[in-house]
Amino acid sequence: MLSCINQCLYKLLFSCLLGIGASPILANISPYHFTDDDIQFLAQFRLGSLPPLPAAKDNQYADSITAATLGKTIFFDKRFSVNKQVACASCHDPSQYFTDGLVTSKGIAATRRNAPSILGAAYSPWQFWDGRKDSLWSQALGPLESVVEHGLSRLEVVQLLMCFYQKDYQSITANKVNANRLFELKGPASPIGSETAKANWQQLTSDEQILVNRIFSDVGKLLMAYQRQLQPLPSRFDRFVAQLQQDPANINQLKTQLTAEEVSGLRLFMGKANCASCHNGPLFTNFEFHNIGAPEPDITQVDMGRYQGVGDLLRDEFTCLSKWSDANKQYCQEMLYLKKQGQELVGAFKTPSLRNIAATAPYMQSGQFATLEEVLAHYNKPVPPYYDRNQHPFRPHFDILPLGLTPEEIQQIKQFLTSLTGDLGQADQWWQTPD
């Protein structure tokens, strides 16, 4: 997490660069006037500054287009659910920037989480709001076995793969699997889930369990290969910064991308409101965990966030450090140096990307806020996190302070956030729904 010193340095830097706190000097200057230092700073937020995808040594198929193609097919295949009605794309719909627009997502039953966009998720070291998974391949396995999402057991997932995609799978992995042997195994079978599934899992031999786990982990790796192809597309903000870099004196061209109100919101976002202390970089996120005091949807079952996520992560059998990972252990730095305890983990959730934020309501981990106005009102006058000594291991740490924004300033920031909406990737093969 950002230390208090770092947050102060961020705020000071943004204020100096973008003229916040220097308004008397800028009073007679066009709102579209940016110094060379301003432009250099803003360029760090432009999508064109996004580095290449991070290496994925834990997934040998991560950069295989053939694997990504099969992963995409599975992503949209509703047969990979117990009722044949739920696909990964049900909650991560390309037409909604890979979200679903619901307060909390619905698989075969209701979940307690809002579905975040998966655009750019390959850049995050942690997955899910609470970071309970350390890779996209491991993350992809969770919903398949979830009793409220896809509702399958891992044996059933493997049997479905062999039933519909055996040839494609074997051509990618070179694993010569005896599918008939797998079809003979009694399902559902998994070490987690229903009592029936767990009992059937115990009836499998050790070799059979290893075979199922190996193929099951490969399903996650195929889905990860697909998700690595999913990236946000440029927005008006990106074109605005590109124009600043090319010809900052051409005010008319700048006005075609951002209005004066949006430019004012940009300055507030980077300065007085201090949004960029967490929402920074080309994806507008630091991928870290913070408790910003979002209301508890159910105070009888408080959400521990990262605190619970770390516990789940340490118990997870599909991490970078596991036998199913393709990485050498020294590669797994995030897991090796994982922060396992501390007050600041309680109720903390991952900073979401703000790319396409205006088009992906509702907001927060459980969809607590319906509009950007509600989000900004909360940040402006935050309420400390709910605390119940009978449920919380520590009093939750609180990571934000009141902003003191005027209604006009809140509106300006909201308008700026609309400039982060990129195009829907209708011409991108990876966004297109299979026939």
HELIX and SHEET records of a PDB file:
HELIX    1   1 CYS A    4  LEU A   18  1                                  15    
HELIX    2   2 SER A   23  LEU A   26  1                                   4    
HELIX    3   3 ASP A   36  LEU A   42  1                                   7    
HELIX    4   4 ALA A   43  PHE A   45  5                                   3    
HELIX    5   5 LEU A   47  SER A   49  5                                   3    
HELIX    6   6 ILE A   65  PHE A   75  1                                  11    
HELIX    7   7 CYS A   88  CYS A   91  1                                   4    
HELIX    8   8 PRO A   94  GLN A   96  5                                   3    
HELIX    9   9 ALA A  121  TYR A  123  5                                   3    
HELIX   10  10 LEU A  136  GLU A  145  1                                  10    
HELIX   11  11 ARG A  154  THR A  173  1                                  20    
HELIX   12  12 ALA A  179  PHE A  183  1                                   5    
HELIX   13  13 GLU A  195  GLN A  203  1                                   9    
HELIX   14  14 SER A  206  GLN A  227  1                                  22    
HELIX   15  15 ARG A  236  GLN A  246  1                                  11    
HELIX   16  16 ILE A  251  LYS A  255  1                                   5    
HELIX   17  17 ALA A  260  MET A  270  1                                  11    
HELIX   18  18 CYS A  275  SER A  277  5                                   3    
HELIX   19  19 ARG A  306  ARG A  315  1                                  10    
HELIX   20  20 LYS A  329  TYR A  331  5                                   3    
HELIX   21  21 GLN A  333  LEU A  336  1                                   4    
HELIX   22  22 GLN A  343  LEU A  345  5                                   3    
HELIX   23  23 ILE A  357  ALA A  359  5                                   3    
HELIX   24  24 LEU A  372  ASN A  380  1                                   9    
HELIX   25  25 PRO A  407  THR A  418  1                                  12    
SHEET    1   A 2 PHE A 289  HIS A 290  0                                        
SHEET    2   A 2 PHE A 349  LYS A 350 -1                                        
END                                                                             
